[in-house]
């Protein structure tokens, strides 16, 4: 029976690509508040045309959330899909081969901002459901889609949506937003994400920029900021805030075993990125473990004074840094903020203004959860390869709202690949992965219906 569905996907694949292009043409950039309404309107029509019931939900000051569901005549299980329709800004534009919001196909790939993160996965999941409904006239399970519009700016409104509509979002299992195939072509299944705390630090200097000839007596806020940042982390990556590691959960044996099964080519990474080595000199298995389970303190950006062409000799009036901390299970934003403030008081940095811009805790699905086995078994059949299972992602996302609060076990599978260039110029997915991703979701739905 599924072969008939797969044939339908093959026969209608050009139309599916056309729909993906249509949604990728909309520059739905949350950071700049453009294209939001247009993206929601387009998705609403697409989901309704596929046979789902759709509601556009709203909370105060937040971008709208698209909720869609299909309830069969008879079912035992419900599967929830989490996605986001907002995308990163496309800058720098001069590095794109073709315009970011004019989807183009070349070399078996489709290029557009948001095609991998996250619109390709939205459309793949929608087309899986649409294909089953058109061929089988029903689904063996109930499906729900939660598609928000603020993920790329930290999902500030999503907690309010979960608080207001959490009962509506209930499910037996869920599929998270992302997923990809590694360099060998094997599908990657991820069981969780790290938390994150994103800060902005500001140091005030003189009321206006001052001639640098007076640097012997006028304090420079850039130096002050450098001293502060240097107090947060040692050169080997260890975070120096007192008590920072107190609540960090140790890595369990199951996760250690999963890590040992993951292929990790450290030489290739070092060569590709043209770096001298990894932080702290770690290599091999220890580097992989550090990447996934070590907390981090990372400087995302620095600004102060004159950074234009040529010379301008000034003492700047202020300095600013944006810093993110990646938080493995056990560490929370609020606890970090409290410890950070004590650190600043202890070392005399309480003159520095600190703002927590966004953040959330880690989330992780148990390896024994049914959805994990279903995802692994279905991937084996669809891709003809043994999937790679990551216990957690090095990245972050608001998965905690679903896994920790709504108690929905979730995994990540999707249509990306190792060179999808998420958040970078020339973002893309391979057409083959898009088709296989649709079929993978079909197989997951089918297998859940047999449980």
N, C-alpha and C positions, 0 to 999 in steps of 0.2 A: 504493500500500500504506500509506503514512504517513497518508493521509487517513482510513483506517479507524481508525488509532490516535488521530488527532485527534478523530474522532467519538466514540470511546470516552471520551476525556477530557471532552468536552462533556457526554455522557450521565451520567457518574459524578462530575461536578464537585461536586455538593452533598455527596456522600459524602467527597470529598477535603477539603472545607472542614470537615466534621464531625471528621475525623481531626486536622486542624490545630488545631481548637479543643481537642480532647482533650489534646494534648501541651502546649498553651499554658496549660491549667488547672493544670499542675504547676509550682509556684514553685521551679525548680531553680537556686537562687542559690548559686554556689560561695563567694562572699565570706562568706556566713552559714552555709554547710554544711547547707542544707536542700533537700529534694526531689531529691537527687542519685540515690539508689537508685530512687526512684519513676519518675524520668524514663528511666533506663536500662531498667528493666523494661518500661515502656510502649513504648519504641522497639524493644526486642528482639522483642516480640510483633508490632509493626507490620511490621518487616522480614521476620520469618519468615513471616507471613501473605502477604507479597508474593512469596515464593518464593526468598528469599536465604538463604544459610548465614550464621549469626550466631555470633560469639564475643564474650564480655565479657572484655576483657583487664584485668589489674591489675598495678600496680607498687607498691612499698613506699610507703605514706602518700599515694599519689595517688588522685584520683577515678577510677573505672573508665572505660575507653575502650571504646566499642562499635565492633566491626569486623564488617562484613558484605560478602559477595562473591557474585557470580554468574559462573560459568564456563560459557559455551556449549559445545555439542558441538564446534564448530569456530570458531576465532577467531585473529586475528593481532595485534590491538591490545588494550591494557588502559587503561581510564580510571579515575582515582581521584578521589573526591570528599572534600574535607576540610570538616568542619563542627564545630560545638560545640553541645552541648545546654544548657550553663549560660547564665544570663542575668544582667543587671544587677539590683541591688536596685531596687524600684519607686519609692522616695522621690523627691520629696515626694508623698505619697499624696493630699493635698488638691487637687492640680492635675489629677488624673485625672477625666475626665467619668464613666467607669464603672470599676469595680474592675479593677486590672491583671491579675488572674488569673481573671477571669470574662469570657472573650472575647465581644465584642459586635460586631454588624454594623450600621453606619449609613453612609449616603451612599456606598454602594458600596465600603466599606472594612471591614476587620476590625481591631479594636483589642485589643491585649493586650501585656503585657510579654513580649518575646522573639519576637513574631510576625515581625518584620523581622530581628532579630539574635538568633538565627539559625534559629529553628524553621521559619519559612516556607520557607527554602531547603532545609532537610532534607526536609521533606514534599514539596516540589515535585520534588526529585530522585528521591526514593523513588517518587512516583506516576508519574514518567516511565518508570522502569524497570518498575514494576508494570503500567502500561498496555501497554507493548510485549510483556511476557511474556504477558499475558492475551489479546492480539489476535494476536500473531505466534508465540507459543509458544516463543520463543527471542530472544536478542540477537545482533547481528552482532559484538559485542566483549565482552570481559570487563569487569566493573565492580567497583570496590571502594569501600567507604565507611569512612572513618576519622572517628569522631565523638567528640571529647574533651569533658571536663567541667570545664576550668579556664581556658579562653581569657580569660574576663573578669577573671581574677586573674593574668594573665601567663603562663599555660601552664607552670607550674613543673615538671610531671611529664612533659610531652611529649618532651623530649630523652631521658628514660629509656625511654619507649615506643618511640621511633625506634631507640634503641640496641639494645633487646631484640627488636623485631619489624620492623626496617627491611626485611628481605628479604621479609616478608609484604606490605609496603606498596608494593613496586616496581610501576611502571606506565610506560606510554609518555607519558602526559600527565595533567594533573589540572585540576579545577575548584575554585577556592578558595571560601571561605565566602560572600562577599558579592557584591552587584551591584545595580544600580538603573537607573531611567530618569531622564533629566534633565528640566528644566522644560519643554522642548519635546516630551517624549515619546520622545526618541531613547534607545535602550539604550546603556549605558556599559560598555565592556570595559576592564578594568584589568590591566596586565601585571606588577605587582609592588607591594611595600609597603616603606615606610621602616622602619628599625630604631628601637629605643627603649631608653633607659636611664632607669629610674624610681628616684629617690633620696628618702631622708628625711634631713633635717638637723635636729639637736637642739643647743640651746645651754643649758647649765646656768647658773642664776643662784644667788641665795641659797638656803639650805636650805629656807626657807619663804617665802611671800609676805611682803613688808615694806611698811610704811607709806610712801607716796610722798613724805612730808615728808623722808625721808632720801635722796632721789634725787641730792642733790649729792655723796654719797660712795659710795652702793651701786651697783655696775654693774647695768645693766638688760639682761637677755639678749635682749629684743626689739630693742633698738637694735643689739646685737651681730649679731643675725641679719640685720637690715636692711643693715648695712654689708657683711656677707658677700655677701648676694644681689646687692647693687649692684655688687660686684666681678666678677660672672660675666658680665654682659651690658650692652652700651651701649643707649642709648635707641632707636637705629635697628635693634636686633635682633642686632648683631654680637656673637658670643661672645668673651669677653676672656681665656679660658684659653690660656696659651702653647702653641703647637703644635696647637691644636684642629683647624685646617683642613688640616694637613699631608697627611693621607691621603685627603682628600675627592676622589672621582673627578669629573672635569669632565663636563659634559653633552655627549653625543655629538650628531652631526648628525641622526641618525634621531630622537632624542628631541626635539631642537629642532623638527624638522619636525612631529612629532606634536603638540607643544604649540601650534604655530601653527594647527593644524586644529581645536583645541578652542574652542568658544564660551565666552566668559568675560565675564559682565556684572558688572563691578566696581561700577557704580552701584547695581544691584539689591541686591548683598550689603551695601553700606554702608547703604542705606536700610532693608533688612530687619532688620539688626542694630542700627540706630540708633547708629552710631559715626561719629566725625569723619573717619576715613580709615584707611588701612592702615599697619602698622609701616614706618618708614623712608620714608613718603610714596610708595611704589611704586604704580603704576597699570597697568591693562591687561595686556599680555603679560608685563611684568616682575613684576607681582603674581602671575600664575598660575605663572610659573617659580619665584618665591620660595616659594609655597605648597607646591609639589611637591618642589623640589630643595634648598631652603635648610635647613640644620640649625637647630634651635631650642633655646632654653632657656626653659622655661615654668614659672611658679609655679602649681601646681594648688591649693594651699591653704596658709594661714598660721594658726597658733594661738599665742596667748600671753595670759596674764592674764585680765582680766575683760571679757567681751563681751556681758553680759546687759543688761537694761533699766536705765536710770538710771546713776548714778555709783558707782564704787568705786575709791578712790585707792590703788593698790598698785604696787609693783615686783614683777613676776611672778617666780616661781621657775624658770621655764624658758620657752623659745620653740621652736617647731617649724615646719618648712616641708616640704611635699612638692613636688618639682620633677621634671619630665620633660624629657629631651633627645630630640628626634627626629633620627635618624641616617640620612642618605642613604647610598647605596652608597660603601663605602670606610671608613666610620667604624664602630668596634666599641665595645661596652660596656667591655671590659677596658682598651682603650687609653684611653678617656675617664676611667675611674676612676683610672688611673695619673697622667694629666695633671692631673686634678682634685686629687689629693693633693699633687702638686708645687705647684700653684697655692695651695693652702691653707697649705703650709709657707712658700712665698715671701712671702706677704702676712700671715703671722702669724695665720692662722685655724685652726691645728692643734688648738685647744681645742674645736673644733666636731665633734660626733660625726656621721659620715656612714655611711649604710647604703644599699647598692644593693639595692633591693627586688625588682626584676625587670628583664629586658631581653633583647634579641636584635638580631641584625644585619639589615640590609636584604636583600631578595631581589628579583630581577627576571628576567623571561622575555624572551628575544630576540624581537624583532618578526618574525623570519623563521621561528620555530617553527611547525610544522604546526598545533598546537592554536590558535594565534592566527588563522590564516587560516580554519580551520573555524569558530571562534567568530564571526568577522566575517561570513562568508558565510551561516551559519545564522541569525544575527540579522537580516540583511537580508531573508531570506525570511519569517521568522516575524513580525517587527514591521513590515515594509514601509517601513522607514526606514534611512537610513545610520547605523550605529553610531558612537559617539564612542570613540576609543581613547586611554586615558590610559597613558603610559609607566610611571607609578608612582602609588601612592595617597599622599595626605597623611597617612593613618593608618598603623598598624603591625599586625603579627601574626607568628606564628611560621612564616611561609612558608619561611624560610631552611632549615629542617630538611628540607623536601621538595625545594626548588629547588637549594639550594647543596650539601646533603649527599647526598640520594638521587638528585639529578640528574633530577628530574621537572619538565619545563616546565609551569607552571600559569598560568591566567588566572582572572579574576573575572567572573562573570556571575550575575545573580540577580533576585529578585522585588521588591526595594524600589523606592522612587521618591524624588524630591528632598525630600519632606516626610514621610518615614517616622518621623521623631523617634526614631531610635536613641538609646538611653541616656537618653531624656527621657520625661516623662509623655505619655500618649496615643500611644504607639508604635503604628504601624499599617502595613498594606500595602493596596493596592487589589486587589480580587478579580480585576479584569481582568489585572493584572500577574502575579498568582499563576497564572492559567490560561496566559498567554503564556509564563511562566517554565517551566512544565511542558513545554509544546510545544517551547520552545527546547532543552531538554535532550534531548528525543526526537530532534530534528533533529541535534544534535551527535553523539549516539550513532550515528545512521544514517550520517552523513557520515564518521565515523571508520571505520565498518565497510566503507566503499567505498574506503578508501585503500590 
